[in-house]
Each structure stands twice: as C-alpha cells, then as structure tokens.
C-alpha cells in the first residue's frame, strides 16, 4: 500500500500563510498528496473556535481536488509543529515567514527554532506569487559534511517537479580547498545524473558573503527554490555560525527548501567540520 504524501502547513491566518497553502496545493497536486492545515493555540478552550476558523480554509483546498484536513494543537508553536508533524507521519512542512518584518510572526531565529526542532524537510516561503512550475532549484555546495545529506532530498524533489538543479559553489583561491570543492561538485553532478536530474554548475565570481551571492545567483537563474542544509545544531561551536536566516528571509522572497541532518548523523558527527563527499 502506497503511503500518502502528507504536507503540514502551519497557519497564523495571515496572507503569507495563505501563500504557504497555495504552495502546498501545488505540491500536493504534483505529489498526489494531502494537506494538513495546523494552528497552535495556548488553551484547550480555544480549540473549537479555531477549528471553525480552519474549516473554510480546508474546504477551499478540497474544492481544488486536493485532500485536506484541519488540526489544532495546544501549547508552544515552536515545539508543537515538529511534534504534530512526527505524530501524523508528515513528509514535508511548508511554512510562511514574514521575512525580517514583524517579530511577532515566524521570522528569523523563530523560524529557525521551528525548523531545527524537526528532522522533516521544510519549505519556507514569503508572500510571493506561487510559480506555475518549480523549474529551477539552486543547490549551494561547500565542504560541510552535511551537504551530502541534502543531495537525496533535492534530487527526489527535482525529479518529481521536473526541475533543473543549479549547483553553486563559492570562489576559492586556495588550491587545496579548491580541489576539495571541485571533487564535491563532481560527486554531486554524478549523483544527479544517476537520478536523471538535469543540473548545471556555476562558481561565484568574487569572494565575500556567500549567502548574498547565492541569492543574487538565484535571481539570475529565476530560481523557484534554494536548497540548504540546516546546521543550527552546531551552536556549541561559534565557528559554525551559519547564514540560514539570511537565506530564508531573502529579499528576493525565493522559497527555501531546508533539509535537517538526521538524529543518527548528528549523534555520530556532532562537531563534524569539512570533508570531501
């Protein structure tokens, strides 16, 4: 029996949450999946009223031919989203962020806290029109050991979405490091070729903030997704300070596919730095 592809979409009833739902409808149609619309409340007494608010949202999704259901959880939204996702056997979470505006919403570090609390992949979206197709996925590549973990998820997503993957690497002048980067690019190209996923390779033309360069490159190729690995579990070591927040709140409002390292990987390699794939 085939497992239903379940997509969880947390909502705060804002316009960006509606955008997340629109992405979810498109993804669910492609994946022949089901949407679960979630709202988290503070008190049990709020559950019934919230279900009433979710009902027209769910009905509107169903009218498009996509299976959908409502879910209300009680507690802290940062903790409840991954708990609900795991309990309902969700394969993907699509979450809206208001960029760097309005700290009362899922922005910046708040969004990263939600993402870091789950092993399930996220797509984080802003209030930008949903594309007709997810034609281009930018795949930043570096020397972090975890980079290999997002290859499989990105390839699976690209295959279903019929996307081209754009491998993007940072300019590197050190010959030894450049050799390692080149090896990683070659590995990634072989992997995508084996999965029959079209891919292209580009190298940044200048040194500097790689996150900003990724966003700029993503704009030039009209990217519909940027695929990143979430390294926030490394917080004990300041040298591992990452730029995930800058990417998920990018001003171009390009959705970001965020893959989390598995518990098995993080327990075995809690402070793993760099390696060749």
N, C-alpha and C positions, 0 to 999 in steps of 0.2 A: 504493500500500500504506500503510495507516494505521500510524503509529508507536505502539508500546506505551507507555503512560504508566507510567514507572518511578519507584518511590518507594524511596529509600535510607533505611534505619533503622539507625544505629549502636547497638550494644548493649554494655553492660558487665555483662549478665546480672542487673541489679537490677530491682526492682519498677517503677521509673519507666521503665526501658527496655521492660518489658512493656506499660506504658500506651502508650508510643510505638508499639509494634507493634499494639496494639488500635486506635489512631487510624489507623494505616496500613492495617489490614484494611478499616476503614470507607471510607477514602478510595479504596482500590484497587477496592472493590466499586462505588462510585459512578462512578469514572473508567474502569472496566473495565481496571484496570492490574495491575502486577506489583510485588512487594516484593522488595527485596534486603536481607538482614539482614547487617550488617557488624560484624566485631570486629577491632580492630587489636592486633597483638602486637609484642613487642620483638624477638623472634628467630625465624628461619626454622624452628627446631626445634619451635616451639610450634604451627605451623600445623595439623598433622594432629589433634592433641588438641583444638584449638579447633573445627575442622570437625565433630568428633564431638559437641561440646557444642552446636553450632548445629543439628545435624541434627534433633533432636526439636522445636526451635522452628519450623523451616521446615516440618516435616511437619504440625505443628498448624495452621499457617497454611493449608497446602494443603487440609487437611480441611474448611476453611470455604469452599472453592471458589475461593480466591484463588491465583494463580500466585506462587511464591516460590522464591528460591534463596539459598544461603549464600555469603558472601565473607569471606575473611581477608586482611588486608593487613599487611605488616611495616613498622614504622617508627614515627614520631611521629604520634599520633592527630590532633593539630591539623592537620598537613599532609596526612595520608592521606585523611581524609574528603572534602575537595574534590577531591583527585586521583582517587579512586575514582569519585566522582560524575560527574566530567567524562569519564573513560575509558569509563564504562558508559552514557553518554547519559541521565543521570537528570534528571527534570523537577522533582522535589520531594524535600527531605530532611526527615524527621521525627525530631527529636532530643529526648531527655529531659534535663531538668535537675533537680537536687535543690534548687532554689531557692537559698537562702542558707545551706544546711546542708551541711557536709562538703566541705571544699576539695579532697578527693581526687577528686571527681567533676566532671562538666561543669557548673560553676556560674559565675555572674557573668562575669568577664572571660575565663575559659577558654572558656565557650560563645560569647562574642562573638568570640574569636580564631578559632574554628572557622567561625563564620558569615561573618566578614569575609574569610576566605580563599577564598570561593566566590561566583560570580555567580548560583548556583542558589538559588531561594527556599527558606526553611526554615519549618517549623512547630515551635516549641519548646514542649514540654508538660511538665507536672509530674505528680505522682501523683494526679490527679483522675479521677474516673469519666468515661469517654468518653460524650458526649451521644448521644441517639438520632438527632438531626439537628443540623446546623450552621445553626441558624435565624437567628442574629444575628451580624453582623460589625461591630465598632466600627472606624471609619476616622478616626483623628485627622488633622486638617488644619491646616497652618500656612502660612508664607510661604517655606519652603525650596524651592529649585528642584527638588530631587529628589522632592518629593511627587507630582508628575505621573507619575513612573515606577511608582508602586505602584497607580495607577488601573487600568491594564490587567490586572495580575495579580489584583487584588482583584475586579474585575468578572468576570473569567473564572472565578475560584473561586466567587464568589457565584452565578453563573449555573448552574454545574454542581451546586452544593449547594442551590440554591433558597433562598438566604439573603436577608435584608434587610440592607442596609448602613446603618449609623448614622454619618453624618458628624458629627464632634465637633470644635468649634473653641474656642480659648481666648478668654476675655473680654478685650476690647481697648478701652481708653478713648481712645486716640489716634485722632482722626478719619481721618487719612491711612492708618494701618495697618489700621484697621477697614474702610476702603473696599477695601483690597487683600484682606483676609481674605474679605469679602463676595463679591468677584469670584471668588476661588478656590472658594468654596462653590458659587457659581452654575455655574462651569465643571464642577465635579465632579458636580453634580446633572444637568447636561445630558449628561455622559458616561455616567453610569449609566442615564439614561433611554434614550439611544440603544442601550445594550446590553440594554435591557429588564430591568434590575435594580432592584428596589424599594429606595428609600432614604428616610431621614428625616434631619432636621438638628437638632442641639442645640448650644447655646452654654453654656460653663461660667458659673456664676452668680457666681463670685468669682475674684479674682486669686490667684496662688500657684503651687504646684508642679503643673504641667500633667500630668505623668505620674501623680501620685496622683489628680488629678481624673479622668483618663481611666479609671483602674482603678475608681474609685468609680462612674463613669457606666456602665462596662461591667457592673458588678454589678447596677445598677438596671435595665438592659435585658436581663438574663440572657444576656449575650454568650457565644458559643461560641468566638469568635476576636477578637483585636485585631490589626489590620493596621498594621505600622510600616515605615518605611524605615530601613535601617542606614546611618548617617553616620559610622561609625568610621574611614573612610579619610581623614577631615579632621583627623586627630590632630595635624598640624603646627601648627594654629592653636587655641589654648586657648579662643577664644570659641565654638568649635563643639563644646564638651563636651556630649555627648548623654546622655539618660536611658534608653537601650535596656536596660541591665542592670536598672534598676528595673522596667521593664515585663515583661521576660521572666522575672523571678523574682518576679512579683507574688504577694502573699499570697492573693489570691482563686484562684490557680492556673488562671487562664484561659489557654488556649493562645495563642501569639503567632505570627502569620504575619509573617515578616521578609523583606522584599524588598531585595536588594542592588543599588545602582547598577551599570550595566554598565561594563565597562572603557572602552568608547567614550565614555561620559558623563564618567567620572572623569578621563580624559585631556584632554578638552576643557574641563571645568569643575572643576578640582581644588580651587579655593577659592571656588566659587560660593556666595553667601550667600542672598539673598532675591529673589523675583520674583513677579509675578502670573502665574498659569497661563494 
